[in-house]
Amino acid sequence: MFPGLQNLLRRVGGEEKASRTGSVIALHQAGRPVWTPRDYATLTREGFVRNAVVFRCVRTIAEAAGSAPLVLYENGKALDEHPLLDLLARPNARQSGAVFLEALAGHLLVAGNAYAEMVAVDGAPRELHALRPDRMKVVPGPDGWPEAYEYSVGAETVRFRQDAAVPPVLHLAFFHPLDDHYGFSPLEAAAQALDVHNAASAWNKALLDNAARPSGALVYAGPEGANLTDDQFERLKEELDSQFSGPRNAGRPLLLDGGLDWKAMALTPKDMDFMQAKNGAAREIALAFGVPPMLLGIPGDNTYANYQEANRALWRQTVLPLLGRVLGDIAHWLGPAFGEAALRVEPDLDRIEALSSDREALWRRVEAASFLTDEEKRQAVGYGSGS
């Protein structure tokens, strides 16, 4: 049996328990770093860096997540002061809490994975840092699950072992049905639409550089059997390049003589239904990220009655689930460092402007429910015990 696989067996009494499926993973991956299975740098360059729709989707969600006010509950009771709240408000000397959460959300959206490092002093968390996903790799342990993470920059590598009471690294990952360790990025789901959108933009730019004329051919229709001489052919090429090509010559008429005729050899923007195809690709990208197309200025989408309703949908369906997951994992990760009390960090819904109308309606309904006690009303609107 491989070293350490004994720990995979289900044990009884004082013996350790482990998943029986871990042994299968461990046989193939134990102790060996597992690289992320996709080219994160290419996705980032082609998506976030070069595509305005992806850029705006990621920024919209990440900035909204970072801007949400937070509330902390200890054993169901809301607290105004707590070391964890202070840490989240100022995670390190370079970043505010909003910037830190924005970075984690942005990494999740682009890479499907996000990593946070905890720096402890005398066993107490003092700083949090967001780490780049493309530099991190998982090191599976004897049970098949991560026992360490390796962070590499150039030739230098730092290994973070995960066997401490509070592990130094938190790995956040979106669900991936085909990977045991890494998450699935929305950008990958939108890859085909992204290629279409980028190709349409590149084609449009090339068309403008060509004076907005589609490609074509000059057909010589001279006497039967006659062809252009080599000198005539070279002169014609030089004149086309210098006088009729490029944006500086846009609109200049092409004078044809000697039996020459112009034949278009490419589809026009109208033939391609160019803008409709580009807007369709943009809507698919927005769909993958969960951003209503109306918020991105994409025409032809009337799903929402107005901008305010679309903004509420963004918060309810995308931002709050993402933020709840990130904050829940952070509280679960750092909770043991602050004692045995059950800690829960959540966005303060009453202080999010986009949800003000929803919260106002909820407060009215709860206030009118005479059959509820004050304690039950507090719980119904998301507050813990008043005691």
N, C-alpha and C positions, 0 to 999 in steps of 0.2 A: 504494500500500500504506500502511496506517496506520502512524504512527511507532512504531518499536519492534517491529513484527511480524516484521522480518527476523530477530530473535533467536529466533523460533519455529521456524525451519527446522532440520532435522537437518543437522549439519555433521560434517566428517571431519577427522582430524588434530588440530591445535591449536585448531580452531574449537569453539564452544560447541554443546552438544546440548540439545534441549528436546522436550517432548511435542508431537506434532503435533495433539493435541486441544486444546491450550491456545489456539490461534488462534481456534477457534470461540467459546470463552468470552470471549476478549479483545475480540472484535469487539463484543460486547454490554455488557461490564462494565469494560473497562480504565479505570482511574483514577477510577471512580465508586464511592462507598461503597455497599455492599450491606447493607441492614438485615436483621435477623433476621426471617423471614417469619411470625412468630406473635406473639401478645400475651403476652409473658413475664409481665408484671405480673398479668394476669387469671389465667393458669395458677397463679401463685404464690398469689394471694389465694384462689381457689376450691379449690386443692389443699392446699398446705402450710399455709396460714394457717387455713383453715376446715374442713379435713377431718382427723379424728383418725387415720384409717388411713394417708393419705398422709404426714402428719407423722411417724407412728411408723416407717413404712417408710424414709423418708429419713434420719431420725435413727439408726435401727438400723444401716443400711449405712454411713453417713458416720462415725459414731462408732467403729464397728468398724474401718473403714479407718484412721482417725486413731490408733487405739490400738495398731496392729500395730508391734512392734519391727522395726527395719530392719538389714540387713547389706549392706555394700558390697564388691564384688569388683573387683579391678584385674587385668586379664589372667588371670582365673580364680582369683585368690588372694584369700581373705577378709581384709579389713583392719579393725582395731579403731579406727584413727584416720585421718582424712582430712578436708581442708577441706570437701568436699561433705557429709560426714556432719555436720560442725559446722553447716553452713549449713541443712541439713534439720532439725536439732535445734532451731535457733533462727533461723528465717528472717527475722525482723524484731523490732524492739523491742517490738511489741505482742502478738505471737503466739508460741506454742510450735509445734514441728513438728506435734504432734497436731492443734492447732486449724487450722493452715494446710492440712494434708491433708484434714481434715474439711470445710473450706470448699470446696476444689476438688471433692471427691466430692459434696457437697451441690449445688453449682452444676450439675455434670454430670447428676445425677439429676432435678433440677427443670427445667433449661433445655436439657439435651442438649449444652451447651457450658460450658467453664470456661477462664479465662484467668489466667495467672500472669505478673507483671511482674518482671524482674530488674534490680536496681540495681547498677551496676558502679562500682568505684573503681580507677582506673589499669588498667582492663581486666579486673580480677578481680571475680567476683560477690561482693557483700557483703550484699544483702538480697533477699528474695522476698516478693511481695505477691499475694494473690488478688484479682482484679478482678471487679466485677459484670458478668454477661453482658449485661444489658439496656442497659448503657451503652456497650457495645463494638460496633463495626461493622467489617466487612472492607473493605479498599480493594484490589481486584484490580490487578495490574500488567500490563505488556505481554504477559506470557506467560499471562495468565488466572488466575494464582494469586496469593495475597495478597502484596503488596509493602509493605503498611503496615496498621496498625490505628488506628482513631480512637476515643478514649475521651471521651465527652461527659457533662458534668454541668451542667445548666442551659444557659447560653449559652457556657460555656467548653468548648473541645475541645483535647485533646492528641493529636498524631499520633506513633505509634511506627513508624519505618521499620525494615524487616526485613533490610536489606542488610549488617548488621554480621556479623563472624565468629560471634559469639554473639548472635542476635537478642534484642531486649529483651522480647519477648512470646512466650509459649508458648500456643498454642491447642489445647486438648483438646476433642475432639468425638466423640460417639457416631455410629455409622454411620447415614447418611441416604440412602436410595436415590434421592431426588428433589431433592437439594440439593448444589450443588458446594462450598459453603463452611461451612454450618452443620450441626450434629448434630441428631439426633432424640431428643426427651425421652421417657422411659418414661411421663411424666405425660400426654403427648399420646395414647399408645396406650391409656391407661386413661381417656380423657376421658369416654366414654359411661358407663362404670361409675361414674366420679366424679360425673357429673350425677345418676345414679340414686340414689347413696348420699346426696348432699347434698339432693336433693328429698325422699327418704324422711325424713331428719332434720328438714327444714323442715315437712313435713306432720305429723309426729309432734308437733313443738312447737306447731303451730297447733291440733292436735286437743286437746292438753293445755290450751292457753289457752281452748279452748271447752268446758272442763269434761269433756273426753274424750268428747264427744258428736259423732257425725257430723252433717253439715249435713242439714237437712230443711225441711219446709214445714208451716205450720198451715193445714189445710183447713177452711173453714166449711161445715158441713153443716146449715144452718138450713132453714127452710121454703122450698119451691120458689119460686125467683124472688127470694128475699130476699138482700140483701147487707149487709155491715157498713157502718155510716155512717162518714163521714170522722172524726168524733170518736172512735168506737169503734176504728177502725183506728190512729189516732195514739196513743191510750191503750195499746193492745195492744203497739205497737212500743216505747213508753217502758218499759213494765213488763218486757218481754223483755230490753231492754238493761240496765236497772238492777238487776233482781232475779234473772235467770236466765242471764246471759252472763258470761264471764270466769272466771278461776281462783278468785276469792273466793266465787263462788256455786256451786262444784262440789258436786254431790250434792243440791242443793236441788230438791225435786219441783216439776214444772211442773203447775199447776192449770188445767185447761181447763173452760170452761163455755160455755153458749150455742151448742152445736153445733159446737165446735172440735175438731179431731182432728189428731194429729201424724203426719206421713208422712216416714220417712227417705228422703233423696235421694242418699245417698253410700254407697259400699262401706265396710263395717266393716274394722278391721284383720284380723280373721279371714278375711273374704271376700277381702282382698287378699293373703293369705299374707305379711303385712307383713315380719316378721322374716326369713323365708326369702329374700325378695327383697333385703333390705338386706344380709344376710350373703353372698348370692351376689355382689352388687356389690363388697363388701369383699374377697372372695376374688379377683375379677378384678383389682382394684387391686394386691393383694399379688402376684399372678401377674406383672403387668407389671413390677414392681420386683424380682422374684426373691426375695421373702421368704416362707418357709413360713408359711401362715396360722396354724399352731399357735403360733408365736412371738408373734402378735398377739392371741391369745385369741379367734379367730374359731371358733365351734362348727361341728361337722359335718364336720371334715376330719381323717381318720385315716390320711393318707398315711404319716406317720412314726410309728414305734413309741413314741418318747418325745421329750421336749424336747431331750435331749442330741443325739439323732440329727438332729433338725430344725436345731439350731444348727450342727452340722457341715456340713449341707447348705447352710446360708446362707453359711458361710465358703468352702466348696469351689466352689459354683456362682455366687456373686454377689460376695462381698467380695474374694476373692483375684484373680479375673480383672480386676475394676475396679482394685484396688490395683496389680497387676502392670502394667497399661496406663499408669496415671498415673506410677508410678516409672520405668518404661521410657522414657517420653517425656521425663521430667525429666532422666534420665541422658544420653539422646541429645542433649538441648538444651544442657545445661551441660558435658558432657564435654569439648568442645574448649577450654574455658577452663582446664582443669586438665592440659593436655598431650595427647600423642598416645595415651596408654594407653587401652585399652578399659575403660570403667567400666560397672558394672552394679549397680543398687540393687534389692534384693528384700526382701520381708518375711521375717523369721526364723521359719520354721515351727516350729522346736523350742521357741520361747518363746511360742507362741500357745496359751493354755490350752484353747480349744475344740477344737484339733486334737491334743491330747496323746495320746489313745488311738490315733489313726491313726499318729502318728509313732512311738509305742512299738512298734506292730505292724511298721512298716517296719524299724525298727532290729533287731528280733528276726530278721526274715527275712534281712536283709543279713548280720547277724552269723553266721547259720547257713550262709551260702553259702560253703563252703570253697573253691570253685573261683575265687572272686574274690580279687584282690590287695587290699592295703590301699588303694592309690590308687583302684582301681575301686570299692571300698566307699564311699570318701569321695564320689566322684562320684554314686554311686547314691542317697545320702541328701541330695544337694544341696549338698555342699561342693566347693570347688575344689581345686586342686592343693595338696598339703601342703608342697611345696618352697618 
